[in-house]
Amino acid sequence: MGNARPRPLDFLVVGSDISSLTAALGLRRQGHRIRIFESAGHLQGTFGPVFITPNSHEFLLKLGVSPKTIGARPMEVLTVLDSEGAVRRSMDLTQIEPGQSRWMVSARHSLREELEKRSTQTDGLGIPVTLERSKKVISLDTYTATVTLDDGTTVSSDSVLGGDDTIMVPWHFDDGDVIGQIDSATRAFAFSTKWRNIQQNHDTKSFATQGHMIVWMGDDRRLIMYPHTGKSPADIYKGFGPGVRSLLRLIDDTSLKRWTIPGRRGIKRWTKGRMAILGSPSLLMLPSDDGVEDAASLVALFGNDTAKETIYARLALYEQSCDERLQKSLEYSNQISPDIGKPGLEILEGSHFSNWISSDNTHNIPKHGVKLHALSRPGSTYLRQPVHFGPMPSPRQNHLGQPIPSHDSKFTTFSIRFETSASYLEPLFPTSSFSFQSPDTAVQATWICTELDNMAWLGGTGYRLCGLWIHGVQYTKRDGSRLYGSLIPILFENLIDPILTGREELGMPKLFCDIDISRTLSETVISCSSRGFKFANFSLQQPSGDYMRKINLQQEEKTQKSSEKAIHSQILRDDGHFIYRYIPAVGQPGLADAEYAVFLETSTEKTPRIVETETPFNIRATKVEVLGGDWQRLPTLHHITAVLAEIPIHRVLDARMGEGRGVDDFSHARRIE
């Protein structure tokens, strides 16, 4: 099966405003399919400028859209004046932090046209966006992500997106959960006038400086976006200086734009079912980026590895991201509202807002939210050190906590099963709950060396392992019931990644060493070494011809019979593997933060192990040599190798090689009690 990836998602987008096109372009580059329905037959609603915040600028550049190439001009200075025109604060916007993008202002139609061109062009990353004009959406089922067009056609998808100025705004509210809307004429408006009029007016010409953004702040209101009580702008700001009053008299009344905005507590819902709202330019009394930051948040949450079943969870993260950003912005807006006298509202410190909007990153934070969400799902995701970066890839999960198929992973396993004395192995039992199933002094164990390849979680590569399995072990629970299997006291591997994942996620007794496998037509030699010292050597001889094969078969039958006789013909149960997890307590030698037995039951393995070829070796010629070394040559392994070297091999019972496909991830490992 390989490392199967989720198919691209299908998105329907209602409307083709800046936020919708930004999201469409971003999702296209993530590999998804997007279809836009625009009710108008031609470009409209593109009047006026759009402010491109540093965050929006950064995201647009990631999409291949350079504001500078479409005529956008950088904002060079932000000047904050009081109502009389005295400078309260001036910020040089050209002095940006390393890696931070510039504040820009662009003609709305220029940005929109560039986004449409980039989204629909046939070259570039992803599948071109389909933009269908004169297609009006008249109804929407948010839970099936199905839209109905005015010609009666229904179209279904995985998710639906739309701007907050589209006809579907009322649909995102549940019954009884409709937010209180307020007539925008009493709260905020925007206007425009010709630049030359400002330059030619004696009182306003000082304001006509390219690249400067000027904000007049009174005790309870500011220019650009400000509360409105039904009076004209000139009446509202009659207490301001003569320059402001003259500027307001130049307003072209036909350019006045009014809209409905939400109340002080903000929007309650940004999503419903599989639908999400993009863009909130009318929500704040602040310069707007026309929803580019909303689009950035959404795109960050829908990468090319997004599974359909995670849409609800990702939209919930999107809603959380939008709400947090909105509430912070409303906090600043409320501080300059007519309700400033009410308890809990403080006078706005302009630098706070400027610093916040320049430092917030709406693309990276939602991406981190995906990781946090993966961690919050009980029983679905492993977290290990370093925890600061979210889920870590392992055989059991990718970086988002999703399982990784391993049916096509390859294995070549060499095994040497031998008979030894129980007295040498019993000291390796970690607690008295472990014991041998048989009271006999002769027990069995196996050295297993495996070479793995085509491991999806390792990018198609693999590694080698070599360990000891002690057979015929039982674990007696506190209630008297028992489990039966083989105990793994030590497992050497030659790659650090599986060592860390196995130790931290499963409790495997893994350590690092170099493992070399040398194969010829007549012999396979496996060696384990550390720091240049070879402490284990396994030699397996190929049988020579039919005669040797016959001898080996006879020997195997004889060995099996004598082995069964040695344990009084008792059939040893082997239902899985035992391991023992131990995590030392910090600063408390001898104490453990975690200490318990783990069982990997064979019958619950998720990936079938398919042996395609099997080759027996000459058990008479099979050799096992383990050297203990000393603390000088094996400073971190001597205490282990010294014990392994003492384990006697009375006789080899079986030696063989198996090759095949299917490597289980051991996600079925369970704590015993």
N, C-alpha and C positions, 0 to 999 in steps of 0.2 A: 504493500500500500504506500510505503514511503511517508514522507512528512507532508501529509495533505494539508492544503491551505484552504480557508473558506473562499467561496466564490465571491466575485465582486457584488456589492449591494446595488439595488436599483433605487434611485431617489427621484421623486417628482417634486418640482419646484414651482410654486404659484407666484407669478410675477417675476420681472427681470430688473429689479432695482439693484443698487450697488451691492448691498449685503447678499442678495440672492446669487448674483453673478460671481461674487467673491467666493462664496461657499461652493458654488458649482465648479469653479476652476480648481479650488483646492481639493475637492472630492474626486474630480477627474484625475488629478495628479496622484491621488492615492489608489487609483485603479478602479474606481466605482463608475457606474453608468448613471447619467443624469439627463432628465428630460424636463425642459422648462415650458410652462404654459403662460403666455403673455396675452392678456385680454385686448391690448391695443394693437392696432395694425402697424404702428410705427413708433419710433422712439418718442417718449414723452416723460414728463416729470423730471427733467434734468436741469431745472433752473438753479442758478446760484452756485456758490462755492461749496467745497467740502473740505473740512479740516482733516488732515492726515496726521494723526498722533504718532509719536515714535514707535509705539507698539504696532499700529496699523502699517506704518511705513516698513517696518522690519518684515511683517508678514507678507506684504505685497511683493517685496523683493524676493522672498522665498518662492513666490508663485511666478517669478519671472516678469513682474510688472514693475517698471521703474517710474515712479512719479515724475522724476526729472525729465524723462523723454517725452512725456505727454504735456509738458508745459507747466507743471506744478512749480511753485516758487517756495523757497525755504522761508520759514518764519525766523527772522533774525533776532528780534527783540520782543519781549513781553513786558509791557509797561502797565502797571496798575496805578490808577489815579483815584483820588477821592472825588466827591461830587463837585468840588470847586476847581478841580484840575491840578491839584498839587500831587506830585509823584509820591506814592506810598512805597512802591517797589518796582524795580526794573531788573529783568532777568535776560542775560545774554544767551539766547537759545543756540548760538553757534558753539558755545562751550559745552560740548556733550561728553559724556563718559565714553571710554573706549568700547567699541562694539555697539554703541547706541545709535539709532537712526535719527535723522533730523525731523523736526516739525515741518510740515509742508501744507500749502493750501493750493487746491486744484479746482479747475472748473469741473463741476459735477458731470457734465456731459462728456468731457474728455476722458475721465476715469471710467465712466460707464462704457463708453465705446471701446476702450482698450480691454476692459475685462470681457466684454462680449466677443471681441476678436480672438483673444487668447483662449477663451473657453470653447469656441466652436471651430477653431482652425483644425485642419486635418493632421498637421504635423505637431510634434510635441508629445509630452508624456500623457499616457492614458487614452481613453476612448473619447472622441470629440463629443461635446455637449450638444444635445438636440434642442434648438430653440424654435418653438412653434408660436407664431403670432396669430392674433385674432382668435385665440382659444380661451374663452372665459370659463373659469371654474365656478359652478353654481352651488355645489354641495361637496361635502367631504366626510368620509367615515374615518375617523382618526385611528381606530383600532385595527382596521384592515388595511389602512393606508391606501384607500381607494377614493379617487376624485371623479365627479360627474361634470362633464362639460355642457355648455349651453345647447349643443346639438344632440344631447342625449347619450353621447359616448361615455363609457366608464373605463377608467384606467387604474390598474392596481400596481403597487410597488412595495418595497420594503419599508420606506419611510417617506414622509411628505414634509417639505420645508416651505416657508413663506414669510415675506416681510410683514411687519406690523401695520403697514399701511394698506394691506390687501383686504379683500372682502372677508377673509376668513378669521379676522381677529376675534369676533364674538364666539367663534366655535371652540376656542381653547379654554373656555370657562365652563365648569360643571354647573348644573342647576343649583342655585342657591349660593354659588361661589363667585358671582359676578362682582368684579371690583367696581367701586364707585367712580364713575367718570365725571370730570369737571370740565365745563365749557372753557376751552383754551383762551377765549377772548378775555377772561378774567384772570388769566394766569401768565400767559407767555405769547409772544409773537416774534416774527422776524421780518426784516424789511431790507430793501436795497435802494441805492441811489447811484448815480453816475460818478465815477472817480473825479472827472474833470470839474464837476460841480463843487466838490469838496475843495479841490485845488484853487478854484477861482473865488471862493468865498473867503473874505478877510478873516472871519472868526474861526474857520475850520481848516484853512490851508496847512496849518502846522500838523494836522493829523494825517495828512496825505504823504506818508513816508512808506515806500515799498518795503515789505518784509517785516513791518512792525504790527504787532497785535496789541490793541489798547483796550483795557478794561476799566470802565468807570465804576467805582464801588461806593454806594452810599451805605447808610447804616443798615438798610433792609432790602437793597436791590442793586442790581448791576445792569449795565447795558448789554447788548448782544442777546441775552436771554433773561427776561425779568418779569416779575409779577405785573399784571394789568388789571385795573379795576373798572375798565369800561371807558376810561378817558383816553384822549389822544396821547401818543408818546410825548409830545411837547408838554402837555399838562402834567403827566406823571413825573417828568424830570425838570419841572420848572424851578426847583431849588438848586439845580446844578449850574455850573458856570455858563457864561455867554457862548462859549464855543460849542458846548453840547447842545444848547437850545437852538443855535443856528443850524447845527448839523441835523437835528430832528425836523426842522422846518423844510429841509430839502428832500424829505421822504416822498417818494412817489406812492400815493395811496393805493394805486393799482397793484403795487408790488407786495403789499402787506400779506403775509402768509399766516394763517391761523390754523390751529389744530387742537384736538382733544388730547389731554395728557392725564396720566393717572394721579390719584391723590397722594398724600404725603407718605403713606406706608408702602407705596410701590405696587408692582404687579405680583399677584399671588401665584400665577401659573405661566410658565414659558413653554410647557410641553403638555400634550395630552395624547395618550396612546402612543402611536408612532409618529406623531407630528411635533414639529418644533417651529417656534417663531424666531425669525432673524431680524436684527436691526431695531434700534430704538432711538432714532434721532429726535423724536418728539417727547422723549421722556424727561429730559433734563433741561435746565436753564443754563446750558453750557455749550461751548462749541462742539459740533458733532462730527463723527467719522462715518456716519451713515451705516453703521452696523458692521464695519469691517472687523472690529474686535469680536463681535458675536460670531461671525463667520470663522474667524481664526480659532475660537474656542471649539466650535463644532467640528471643524476639520481635524483638529488635534485629537479628538476623541474617536474618530472613525478612520483608523489606519487601514492599510491594505490587508491586514490579518483579522479584520472584524468579522465575527460570526453573527449570523442573523439573530440568533437567540439572545445576544447581548445588547440588542438595540435599546430595549427599555432601560437597562441599567446605564447605558452610555448617555441616553437623553436625560436621565435623572442627574447625572454629573454635569451635563450641559446646563440644565436648569439651575443647579447649585452655583455654577460658575457665573452665570448671568446675574443671578440674584445677588450674589456677594458683591459683584461689581456695581450693580445698580444701587444697592443699599449704601455703599460707600459714596457714590456720586450724589444720591439724594441727601445724604448727611451734609455734604457741602452745600447743596442747593437750599436745603431747609435753613441753614445758618444765615442765609441772606434773604429769607422770606419775610413777609409782613408779620409773621407770628414770632418774630425774634424775642418779643417780650415774654413769651410763654416759657414756663419752667423747662429746663433740660436742653434748651437751644442756646448755643454760644455763638459769639461773633466769629465769622470765618477768618482764619489766618491764611491769606492767599498762598503762601509758600507751601502749606501742607498739601493743598490740592495739586499744585504744580509738581511737587516731588512725587506724590502718589501716582499721578497719571503718567509720569515719565519713567517710573520704576516698575510699575505693574507689567507683567508679561502674560498676555491672555492666550499665548500659544503653548508655552511650556507648562504653565500651571495646570491646565486641563489634562495634558499628557501625564503629568504626575498623578492627577486624580484617577486616571485609569489604573495606575499601579496600586494606588491606595484602595480603589474599589476591589481589585483582585484580591488584596489582602483581607478585605472585610467579609468575604464570602466564606462562611464556616465550612471546613472540610474540603476546600477546593484548591488552596494555594499554600505552597511551602515558602517560608521566609527564613533566610539564614544570613549570616554575616557576609558582607556589610549590609545591614538592614536599611541604610539610608537611601538606597536606590531602587527599592521595590523588589518584586519577585526575581529570583535568580534562576537562570536556565538549569535544568537537570534532566535526567532520564524521564522524570515524571511530569515535567511542565516546560513550556517556553517562557519567555520573559513576561508574558501576560498571564501566566498561570494556567494556560491551556494545555491539555495532554498532547503528547507527541507519539504518534504511531511508530512501532518498532518491528512490524511484521517482516520487513525486508532487511533488517539488520542481520549480519552474517556472524557465525561463530565457528571456531575450530577449537575443540576441547580435547586435551590430553589428560587422561586419568590413570592413576596408579593406586589400586585398592590393595591394602595389605593387612596382615594380622599382627597385632602387637599386644602388649600387656596392659591391662586396665589400670594398674598401679601408676603407670606413667602418664595416663590421660586424666584420671580422676582429679588431680590437682588443678587442672585447667577449668573445672566447673566453678563458675563464679559464686554460687550459693548452694546451700544444702537442698534446695528445691530440685536441683539437677542430680540425676543418677543414671546408671546404666539399667537397661531393661532386664538384662540377664545378670545373675550373680557370678557368672564364670569369670575367670581371670583373663581369658583370651577374648579380645574385642577387635573390632575392625575400624579402620580409618582409611581415608583416601586423600592423596595429594591431587589436586585438580589445577591444571594450568590452561587458561583459555585466552585465545586471541580473538578480539571483537573488531568488526569493521562495518562500514556503512551505517554508522550510528547517526541518526538524523539530528539529535541534540548536540552532536559534536561536528556538525557541518559535513557529515558523510565520512568522517575519519573514524578511528577507533583507538583501542589501547589493549594492554595485556594485563592479566591478573594471575595470581598463583596463591592458593590457600589450602588449609587443612580442614577436612570435614571429619568429625568424630561421629560414627554411626551407633545406632542402638541406644540413643539417649532418650530419657523421659523427663518430663517436668511435672511435678506434683503441685497442684494449686492448693490454696488455703482451704478450699472446700473438699479436698481429697480427690477431685477429678484429675485426670492426667492427659498430657499431650505427648505425642511420640514423634521423633524425628532425629536429625543430625545437627550437632552443635558446630558452629564455625568460630573457633577461638582466634584465628588470625587470617588476614587476607591482604596480601601484598599486591600493589598495582603500580604501573609505571607512568601514570598521568595524574596530576594533582586534582583536576576537575572532578572526576568520579570519586576520588578519595574524599573530597570535601562534602560532596552531595550525599554520599553514602553514610559518612560519619554523622553529619548534622541532621539529615532528614530521616534516617533509618536506624542509626546507632550501630552501623557496621564497624567491626574492628579492623579498619583499614590503615595501612602504612605504605609509605613510598619505598620502592626500590627499582633498580633497573632489571628488566626481564628480557633475556635474549632467547630466541628460538631459532635453532639451526637444523635444517632438514636436508637429508640426502636420500638417495634411493634405499639405503640400507639402515639408516639410523636417524633418530630425532633426538637432539640434545637441547634441554631447557636449563638455563642457568639464571639464578637470582643473585644480584650483587648490590653493594652499597659502598659508595666512596671508593670504588675500585676493588673492593674485596668481595670475592665470590663465596657466598655462604651456603648456597644450595645448588645442587646439580642433579638433574634427572636425565637418564639415558634410556631410551626405548629402542629396541632392535626390531627391525622388520623381520617377519618370518621368511625363511628361505625355502620356497617351493612348497609343493603339496605335502611332502613328508612333514615338514615343520608345522604346517597348518594342522595336520592330523595330530601331531604330538601336543600342540597347544590345546586343541579341543579336548584331548584325553586328560591333559593336565588340569584344564578348567573344570571338567566333570569331577575329577578326583579331589581337587581343592574344595569345590563346592560341597561335596559330601563330607569331607573331613571337617570343614568349617561348621556345617550344620550339626555334626556329631559333637563338636567341641562346645556347642551351646545347647546340648541336649535336644537337638532337633527343633528348638524353639524358633518360630518365624518372627524376626524382628520387624516391628512396624516403623515405617518411615513416611510420615504424613507431611513433612515439610522441614524447614530449617530453623534452628534456634540461634539467636544472637543476643548479646547482652549490652544494653545501653547504659553508659555512665558519663555524667557531666559533672566535673568537679566544681565545688562551690568556690567563689572568688574570695581570697583572703582567709579561707578556713581549711587548711590542709587536713586531709582525711575525711572531709565531709563532701557530700554530693548534692548538687541542685536537682539532679535527676538520676535515678538508678532503678532499672527494671528490665525484665526479660521481654523479648520480642519474638513473635512466631510468624514465619512466612509459610502459610499453608499452600502446598503444591496445587491442590484442587481449585484454589481461588485465583491462580495466576491468570492474567488477562490476555497475555500474548502466547499462543501455542508455540512450543519449541519443536520444530520439524527437523529431524535428523535425516539428511539426504544420503550420506555415505558414512560407513562405519568400518574401521580397520583395526583388527586385533594385533597386538604386539607379542613378541616372544617373552613370556613372563619369566622364563628362566634367565634370560639375558638382561632383564630390566634392572637398572641400578638406581638407587636413591642415596645421595650423600649430602648430609647437612653438617656444616661446620659451625661451631659456636663462636669462633674467633675470640677477640678480647675487647676490652673497653677502648684500647687505642685504635684498633682498626674498625670497630663497629661501636662508636661512642653512644649512639642512640638506639641500637638494635640488639646489643649483646645480651641483655637480660631476656630477650625473646629467643634469639638464635641458640643460646646456650641450652634452653629447655628443649627446643625442637631437636637439637643434635642428640639429646639423650634418649629420644623415643626409639626403641628398637624395632626393627622390621624382622619379624620371625619368618615371614614368607610373603611373597607377592601373590595375591589371589587373582588379580585381573589387571590388564594394561591394554588400553585401547585409545583410538582417536575417533571422534565424531565430528562431522561437518554438517552444517545446515543453516537454516534461517529461523528468525524469531527469537528476540531477546526480551524477556519480560523486564518491566521497570520496577518491580517489587513494590508497587504502590499498594499492594494488598497486605503489606506488613502491618501487624497489629500488636499493640501492647497486650501482654497476657493477662495481667491483673495489676 
